[in-house]
């Protein structure tokens, strides 16, 4: 089974937030307005008129929406509204958040919200009150450590007016989704352990014209930073969130989901009353993801098989076991296994007849991966080799899978391989690591 290209952040020096918002340590800065054309030029003209002088656009630091001018159809009429942030940059600098709409002739102002916070963490959209109109979820970077403050803004489809909802929430990361299966979105937020906050996941719901805390659960206090937040199906029909976190040494994943029958929020595998080792603890920053496009979030468990090598010229390649969480027994069930070359940025999904029957090794320069049939706890007969050459230098009967930048990724199947595999399977099961996010 071929899995899509993975995002392996730490291996390539990249960090991402998937499906949620969290503090970014990249300074978004304040940039002068870019030259725009068409619709954006008209929107920018309204921003200039509202600012009344020199101004600098502000950019969200993380999340899906990082443009200077964000457009989104809030009311479902197939016409976009616009959101933008700017600062005047004077001695009493304030950040302004604008919501704008087009009345068919020109762009007009719906809301001009002013805050003392200087930076924007992220922007998301969700309909939490099930009125058919998406609310604007805006996180502002506070002056307290790594905490952000979530504000929500409502847009009235009839009056075209925008207003801030009477609600604020401090968070290190958050996302939205229908976690209690009622047809509307809830807010699932996460905080790290600090002098001011506990390590907690909080589910916020809406009822009787108010937002309130529906459920909470404890989180791992040893996590020092949230690396990515992936919201989606985690098992059966259960929607949850996989939270990938950084430890003092390594990374792990916590899976948070809601049980409507007893109104509780569950954290796999963290349970303060019955502590158990987290099976997802790993050295590499591999984020949870729907790796095979089956609609479910897979959780990575990285294992280094206990294999005896006779040569010091090779090391055992780690195996990533991608698992789905079975919410009935709260256990990870293996789904897909692959071997990965982190240094040269690729992974190879093990065919069914390879899983549990093979060992993969890497040469000391990491350019060569060899896959052997197991002979007890030692590599036996060589099945195939994947080798990375500089473009144009491949020799020794290797066939090219694909080339990227300066490298050619090649392979060779042994003619008397003890396990069967063909050229098509090799090419289908090979994938480059995605470093684009």
Secondary structure, 3 states (H helix, E strand, C coil): CCCCCCCEHHHHCCCCCCCCEECCCCCCCEECCCCCCHHHHHHHHHHHHHHCCCCEEECCCCCCCCCCEEEECCCCCCCCEEEEEEECCCCCCCEEEEEEEECCCCEEEEEEEEECCCEEEEEEEECCCCCCCCEEEEEEECCCCCCEEEEEEEECCCCCCEEEEEEEEEECEEEEECCCCCCCCEEEEEECCCCCCCCEEEEEEEECCEEEEEEEEECCCCCCEEEEEEEEEEECCEEEEEEEEEECCEEEEEEEEEECCCCEEEEECCCCCCCCCCCCCECCCECCECCCCCCECEEEEEECCCCECCCCCEEECCEEEEEEEECCCCEEEEEEEEEEECCCCEEEECCCCCCCCEEEEEECCCCEEEEEEEECCEEEEEEEEEEEEECCCCCCCCEEEEEECCEEEEEEECCCCCCCCCHHHHHHHEEECCCCC
